[in-house]
Amino acid sequence: MYPVSDRFLKTLAQSHTPLTQVQLFLTNGDVVELEHTGGSVTVDRGQAVRRTCSVTVADPALIPRTPADQLATYGARLRISRGIVYGDGSHELVPLGVFRLDTVDGDVSEGPVTLQGKDLSVIVADDKFTEPYKVSGTVVGAVTALIQRSIPGADVISLVVDTPIGSRVFDVEADPWAGAQEIAAAAGAEVYANADGVFVIAALPDLLTTQPAWAVEAVEGGVYISANRAMSGDNVYNGVLARGENTSENVPPISYLAVDSDTGSPTYWGGPFGRRPKFVSSSAYTSLAACAQAANAELAKGKAPNASGDISSLPNPALEPGDVLRVTHEDDTRELHQVAAFTVPLDQGGDFPISTISAKEDA
């Protein structure tokens, strides 16, 4: 969860005045504070570009009409926040993301105008290779190089132990952002742009060992509104074979098979669920440890969708994908859920749906 005060979390469950802020950073250096009438920010760990936004404003003057307007708008960025105005007049804002402005659309005479954007990872994804590109060294160094190739000076922080990799040559037309994810997997990690617009290399928190970040309770003074629970075998795999081979460095083929070995798991490898393997490979995986970390990281994703939940609560803009929630239902049953996706409204009200993965009974 994004760092906020205890006062912030307590106030979420009480009657309060929400505060939203949308800033438009034009390429000419101007910063425009947008008076907006609505919109939302969606955060989804399952998407390559994790954060997207839509903002509605009344003023049609934002629609670019001249070449100068267009030059200032194309490549512009949005910075969006939501927070709380406290009773004493002070306020606390939480960032929801930094976005490349991709679309400006609306009635040129009367408005309203809709602005849509994607987080900064889309800049890396769109900058496809026009010639072969080679990375080597370590996970953090290679991922940083791929990101800063497209965004010089981009902030990249690592929350994992760095891991050596073999050389990896990406072909013309390859996606650098997909390449960054492939390399990060060698350290058992994923890479994403966070709410501050900083790129983070981190592993998905473990549901059973991570302290719950927030309580969603169906009690008086709680933030719980409703919840659904589901089980599905679609897109679920219970084994991952990670393979690496690097002929240029005379590294022989190496592989590691990670499986769901928990006999109490509904997706136990070889149990009633059967064997449903997935395969990943990269010339960057030149050690058994790298193959094992890549396989285990991918396996965690593959097992997760088997149990899921959809929770509706009062909005909490500080949530992050991977956060663990302790949910108490109206019948007093408790579950641990891990946040997969949510949508934060930019108007005064609005629902706050949270999709979760790896739902588990809380003993």
Secondary structure, DSSP 8 states (H G I E B T S, - for coil): -----HHHHHHHTS--EEEEEEEEE-TTS-EEE--EEEEEEEEETTSSS-EEEEEEES-GGGS--SHHHHHHHTT-EEEEEEEEE-TTS-EEEEEEEEEEEEEEEE-TTT--EEEEEEETHHHHHHS--SS-EEEEEEHHHHHHHHHHHHSTT--EEE-S---EEEEEEE-TT--HHHHHHHHHGGGT-EEEE-TTS-EEEE----TTTS--SEEEESSTT--EEEEEEEE--TT--SEEEEEEEEGGGTEEEEEEEEE---TTSTT-TTSTT---EEEEE-TT--SHHHHHHHHHHHHHHHHGGGEEEEEEES--TT--TT-EEEEE-TTS-EEEEEEEEEEEESSSS--EEEEEEEEEE--
